[in-house]
Structure formats: structure tokens, C-alpha cells
């Protein structure tokens, strides 16, 4: 009876934290990905904090492990984590590109409104580009 109880407990409480840490990082990325896809007004700081915390915990646990040992202990978690990282990178790149485009539009608008065109690379005549 006790052996059955110990076996059930072992299945419920993982002894190796590495797979759980990979999963936590993956979930943090997936939450941010959903927020970026939905253009949600979620606080980016919260997403950054979650990812940083998960990375810090993972770094503490895996420091000193060989690549082979790490792969052996978390192989099934690597593929989904890589996919979450790939999607996150793509979504963040799109967002950065959009922000860059908007900032260029604003920069040009500010420059045009402040200039009479005399010493400008952007000649202006009555508020319009030449």
C-alpha cells in the first residue's frame, strides 16, 4: 500500500525542475505571444518580468550541465520552447518595425511643421513638400 502511495506521489511531484522551468518559460512566451497577436493593452513590463524570472531560474539550475545532460533531461520540452521563441521573435520584430514606421512618420510631420524649408533637406512650401 505504501509503495503505491509513493509511486503516485512521484508522478504528481516532479523531482527534476528543468522540464518544469522550460515549461514555465514556454508559457511566459505564449502569454506574451497571445497578447501581441491580440494587440492587447497588457503591460509589456509584466511579460518581460515573467520571461526574465523564468530565464534566471533556468540559468541557475542548468549552469554546469553539459548539453547532452540538458538534452536528456528536457528533450521533450525543447521543441515547443523553440517554437514559442520563434513566434515571439517574429511578433516582436513586427511590432518593432511598426513602431519604427510610426516614429518616422511622426518625425517627418514634426520636421515639416517646424520648418519653413530654408535650410531643410525637406523643402516645404505652405506646409506641403515640394
C-alpha positions as CSV (number, residue, x, y, z in Angstrom):
1,X,0.0,0.0,0.0
2,X,2.8,2.4,0.9
3,X,4.7,1.7,-2.3
4,X,1.6,2.6,-4.3
5,X,1.2,5.9,-2.4
6,X,4.9,6.7,-3.0
7,X,4.6,5.9,-6.7
8,X,1.5,8.1,-7.1
9,X,3.3,10.9,-5.2
10,X,6.3,10.6,-7.5
11,X,4.1,11.0,-10.6
12,X,2.5,14.1,-9.1
13,X,5.6,15.9,-7.8
14,X,8.3,16.0,-10.4
15,X,11.8,15.6,-8.9
16,X,13.6,17.3,-11.8
17,X,12.9,21.0,-12.0
18,X,14.4,21.5,-15.5
19,X,11.4,20.3,-17.5
20,X,9.1,22.5,-15.3
21,X,11.3,25.5,-15.8
22,X,11.3,25.0,-19.6
23,X,7.6,24.8,-19.5
24,X,7.3,27.9,-17.4
25,X,9.4,29.9,-19.9
26,X,7.4,28.5,-22.7
27,X,4.1,29.6,-21.0
28,X,5.5,33.1,-20.4
29,X,6.4,33.3,-24.1
30,X,3.0,32.0,-25.1
31,X,1.2,34.6,-22.9
32,X,3.2,37.4,-24.5
33,X,2.6,35.9,-28.0
34,X,-1.2,35.9,-27.4
35,X,-1.0,39.5,-26.1
36,X,0.9,40.6,-29.2
37,X,-1.4,38.7,-31.6
38,X,-4.5,40.2,-30.0
39,X,-2.9,43.7,-29.8
40,X,-3.9,43.6,-26.2
41,X,-3.1,46.5,-23.9
42,X,-1.3,44.2,-21.5
43,X,1.7,45.7,-19.8
44,X,4.9,44.7,-21.6
45,X,6.8,45.1,-18.4
46,X,4.8,42.1,-16.9
47,X,5.8,39.9,-19.9
48,X,9.4,41.0,-19.6
49,X,9.5,40.3,-15.9
50,X,8.0,36.8,-16.4
51,X,10.5,35.9,-19.1
52,X,13.4,37.3,-17.1
53,X,12.4,35.4,-13.9
54,X,12.0,32.1,-15.9
55,X,15.3,32.6,-17.6
56,X,17.1,33.4,-14.3
57,X,15.7,30.3,-12.6
58,X,16.6,28.2,-15.6
59,X,20.1,29.6,-15.8
60,X,20.7,28.8,-12.1
61,X,19.5,25.2,-12.5
62,X,21.3,24.4,-15.7
63,X,24.7,26.1,-15.1
64,X,27.3,23.4,-15.0
65,X,25.3,20.9,-17.0
66,X,26.6,19.6,-20.3
67,X,24.5,20.0,-23.4
68,X,23.9,16.2,-23.5
69,X,22.7,16.1,-19.9
70,X,20.4,19.0,-20.5
71,X,19.0,17.4,-23.7
72,X,18.5,14.2,-21.9
73,X,16.6,15.9,-19.0
74,X,14.4,18.2,-21.1
75,X,14.4,16.9,-24.7
76,X,10.6,16.8,-24.9
77,X,10.4,20.4,-23.8
78,X,13.0,21.8,-26.3
79,X,10.9,21.7,-29.5
80,X,7.8,23.5,-28.1
81,X,10.1,26.1,-26.4
82,X,12.0,26.7,-29.6
83,X,8.7,27.2,-31.5
84,X,7.4,29.7,-28.8
85,X,10.7,31.6,-29.1
86,X,10.5,31.7,-32.9
87,X,6.9,33.0,-32.8
88,X,7.8,35.5,-30.1
89,X,10.8,36.8,-32.1
90,X,8.6,37.2,-35.2
91,X,5.9,39.0,-33.4
92,X,8.3,41.3,-31.6
93,X,10.1,42.1,-34.9
94,X,6.8,43.1,-36.5
95,X,5.9,45.3,-33.6
96,X,9.4,47.0,-33.6
97,X,9.0,47.5,-37.4
98,X,5.6,49.1,-36.9
99,X,6.9,51.4,-34.1
100,X,9.8,52.4,-36.3
101,X,7.5,53.3,-39.1
102,X,5.2,55.3,-36.9
103,X,8.1,57.2,-35.4
104,X,9.4,58.1,-38.8
105,X,6.0,59.4,-39.8
106,X,5.9,61.5,-36.6
107,X,9.5,62.7,-37.1
108,X,8.7,63.8,-40.6
109,X,5.5,65.6,-39.5
110,X,7.2,67.4,-36.7
111,X,10.1,68.4,-39.0
112,X,7.6,69.7,-41.7
113,X,5.6,71.7,-39.1
114,X,8.8,73.3,-37.6
115,X,10.5,74.2,-40.9
116,X,9.9,76.9,-43.5
117,X,12.1,74.9,-45.8
118,X,15.0,77.4,-45.9
119,X,17.8,75.1,-44.6
120,X,16.0,71.8,-44.9
121,X,16.5,68.5,-46.8
122,X,12.7,68.5,-46.9
123,X,11.7,71.6,-48.9
124,X,8.4,72.9,-47.7
125,X,6.0,75.3,-49.4
126,X,3.0,76.4,-47.4
127,X,3.0,73.1,-45.4
128,X,3.5,70.9,-48.4
129,X,6.6,69.1,-49.7
130,X,8.0,70.4,-53.0
